Amino acid sequence: MSPKRIYNFNAGPAALPRSVLEQIQSEFLDFKGSGMSITEISHRSKWFEEVLNDAVARTKRLLNLDDRYKVLFLQGGASLQFAMVPMNFLSDGRTADYVNTGTWSTKAIKEAKLLGKNIKVAASSEDRNFAYIPKNIRFTPGATYVHITSNNTIKGTQWADFPDTGTVPLIADMSSDMFSRPFDAGRFGLIYAGAQKNMGPAGVCLVIVREDLLKLVPETLPTMLRYIIHVENNSMYNTPPCFSVYTAQLVLKWLDETIGGLDKMARINQAKGDLIYRMIDDSGFYRGTADADSRSLMNITFRLPSEELEKKFIAEAQGNDMGGLKGHRSVGGCRASIYNATDLKAVQTLVDFMKQFESQNG
Ligand SMILES: *Cc1c(COP(=O)(O)O)cnc(C)c1O
């Protein structure tokens, strides 16, 4: 009997490509003739080193990174990056701008302030419950960096184009849209992304840092919190989360070889998002919560006419093998997370179900 698999709309941890899961299963007891599982092998072995180096190489290729960029796989999730970014780059006398577009940006700002750093909230969309991405932002001249959240997992908004910050490096939390579309990485000083949304299991965070910023890292920081240490040790200063890195490497390989790169991935993601948003816009029953020009192609947030109907919708969807449609506990409503591994068929199945639910309850 083949295992039961549902249509997975979870926000994170989230769906992974089936072929990746099957490959993990097939080589779990004997990784590449080693006679050991990848979870039993030394991280200093040739087997693991190949995995890590392939993950780094594919990240560079998929994003067209030049040699100034260092690719790291760290622990502590995106949440530790909220603190590591200001700790490493903002010494006394320096300042940085933050754009507040939702729950995760708010947490990044909170960490910087907790550390006593001099930061400024250059723009915020809090006035309308983060339903939009701010435009025409005036950034502080001479700031050390500008921090943004490229996709707002909880509020369902996404930067369509990144802001022009001149010579000030952009730093982005891309946890929930990393590798979903191509972009000009050359404008960024640092990018970070917890793996468990769009590129693997929990336990590893991708960090891409431009080498000129490493000059700012203070000597006095604890060793594990210094980016330069992880660059000098190829993410192996201490034992890395081997299984999470391995899974992420297989997902990157899938993106590279099976999907065919980020242009192709972006086209698929656009088609998926269009299907759902068109249906919502045509319905009068469902209501999207994000402004049209700020909508996320990864997390689609919507409401039904009442909370009772939302409960019923989520329960009936579950009964039809569609999981993860409940909105984040802080906002309520519904959310369909349609990351890279959630395919067009899953999205079409959801749209058909939504139409049917509307006709029975509208
Ligand atoms: C999930 C998420 C986080 C938190 O990630 P952790 O890896 O759990 O720390 C941060 N930012 C964004 C945009 C997220 O979606």
The ligand as an ORCA input file, in Angstrom:
! r2SCAN-3c Opt
* xyz 0 1
  C       9.198     31.419     10.294
  C       9.870     32.718     10.130
  C      10.837     33.170     11.037
  C      11.261     32.375     12.260
  O      12.077     31.352     11.865
  P      12.794     30.384     12.939
  O      13.661     29.571     12.057
  O      11.691     29.603     13.606
  O      13.532     31.220     13.899
  C      11.439     34.393     10.790
  N      11.094     35.133      9.723
  C      10.163     34.735      8.842
  C       9.845     35.598      7.670
  C       9.520     33.519      9.017
  O       8.587     33.122      8.131
*
